[in-house]
Amino acid sequence: MAASTEFPCSLTLDVPFPTPRLASVALRALSPDKELSPLVHRSFSTTTSAAGSAEENVLRIEYSAATNRMLRVAVNSFMESLGLIVDVMESLDVDVLEAKQLAPAS
């Protein structure tokens, strides 16, 4: 996301998920919540991982804000929402449960 003079502070977050379906679920769960401040813009998309996978299993969130403080507050709030969604996925979603069972114990 290119920084504009009106919104010079920007940040792009890439959050990988085990499957494209889970990335899409997270996108649909987070998209309805609009930013409360007109000084912050946010957009969501799914994309492929940097490792070259053809599957769009990465949730990309692009922020731009008028000030660093507004950007920090918006991202902190978003991370709380994302944490809740991931917790629910871990508790209830079959794909996550299967991935946990297949993962080697550390």
NORFENFEN-V297256 format. One record per pair of residues at least 12 apart in sequence whose C-alpha atoms are under 8 Angstrom apart, sorted by sequence separation. I is the first residue (numbers start at 0). J is the second residue. D is the distance in Angstrom with one decimal. If there is no record, write none. Layout:
# NORFENFEN-V297256
i={I,I}
j={J,J}
d={D,D}
This chain:
# NORFENFEN-V297256
i={45,46,30,45,46,44,45,43,44,43,44,26,43,26,42,43,26,41,42,41,42,41,23,40,41,22,39,40,39,40,39,38,39,38,38,39,38,39,6,26,6,15,22,23,25,22,39,19,21,22,23,18,19,20,22,19,18,19,17,34,16,15,16,15,16,14,15,13,14,13,14,13,12,13,11,12,11,12,11,10,11,29,9,10,29,9,10,9,8,9,7,8,25,28,6,7,8,6,7,8,6,7,8,25,5,6,0,2,9,0,8,0,21,18,17,17,17}
j={57,58,43,58,59,58,59,58,59,59,60,43,60,44,60,61,45,60,61,61,62,62,45,62,63,45,62,63,63,64,64,64,65,65,66,69,69,70,38,58,39,48,55,56,58,56,73,54,56,57,58,54,55,56,58,56,56,57,56,73,56,56,57,57,58,57,58,57,58,58,59,59,59,60,59,60,60,61,61,61,62,80,61,62,81,62,63,63,63,64,63,64,81,84,63,64,65,64,65,66,65,66,67,84,65,66,61,63,70,62,70,63,94,94,94,95,98}
d={5.5,6.5,7.1,4.6,6.7,6.0,5.7,7.2,5.2,5.7,6.7,6.7,4.7,7.1,5.8,6.6,7.6,6.9,5.2,5.6,6.7,4.5,7.0,5.7,6.5,6.8,7.1,5.2,5.8,6.2,4.3,5.6,6.6,5.4,8.0,6.8,7.2,6.9,7.5,6.8,7.6,7.3,7.7,7.8,7.6,5.4,7.4,6.2,7.4,6.0,7.6,7.9,5.2,7.4,5.5,3.9,5.3,7.3,6.7,7.6,5.4,6.1,5.9,4.3,7.5,5.4,6.3,6.2,5.1,5.7,6.4,4.6,5.7,6.5,7.0,5.1,5.7,6.4,4.4,6.0,6.2,7.6,7.5,5.2,7.6,5.4,6.5,4.2,5.5,6.3,6.9,5.2,7.8,7.7,5.6,6.5,6.2,4.7,6.0,6.0,4.3,7.3,6.0,6.8,6.2,7.4,6.5,7.0,7.4,7.7,7.0,7.7,7.9,7.7,7.9,7.3,7.5}
